[in-house]
Amino acid sequence: MKENTKGNRANVLRRLAPEELKGFIEEAIKNRRCPNNKRVIIGEVSDRTRRRIETVSGKAVKNVNLDSSSIIHALKKPNHNLEIEDLLLAVEVINTAVDIELDDRKHQDSDVLIFRKDIDGEIAFLTEIHAKSGYLLVFNAWRQKKARSRSRSNAARGPQGAHVQDETTHDEPLAGGAAPKGNDGDSSPTVSP
């Protein structure tokens, strides 16, 4: 566990095991009218993804965090097309995203990264970069409807900004020994303005 202190008050930031995340999400939905916003660490950013994030944003991060208000926001909007199980994919999508994009807009004075991956249809996670504290905060997510075509027009891509696209075969193992699946290409990310 990591301790954060603000003034005289100490807040403990819990690190959730993957199997605890679903319970945290369900609790946030159940207590959505509660004014207390709880934030937890849901995973670590892989070394490879850390380098990709630094390439596109110039900032270093270590952990992925999620808070209860972000869960409520992402799940309450029908056009986000999300289910609880989709939020369980956040760390996987961040660490194996084919596309990482720096949005031109900020969210609550923080730079925003958008991570996209095709897992049974495209899913995207928006994160605030908190470089001073070394973490990404997932604040929003959406999924393309599964009935739609997998190809996207430029209008459907969302906000434009700098991004890095992964063109690797994803042969390197993930934490836990699983090898991610990806597209063909060389092992160097491409940076686009």
PyMOL commands that set and color helices and strands:
alter all, ss='L'
color gray80, all
select helices_A, chain A and resi 18-30+47-57+68-76+78-80+84-87+90-96+155-157
alter helices_A, ss='H'
color red, helices_A
select strands_A, chain A and resi 2-6+9-13+39-44+63-67+99-102+112-118+122-130+135-143+163-165+190-192
alter strands_A, ss='S'
color yellow, strands_A
deselect
rebuild
show_as cartoon
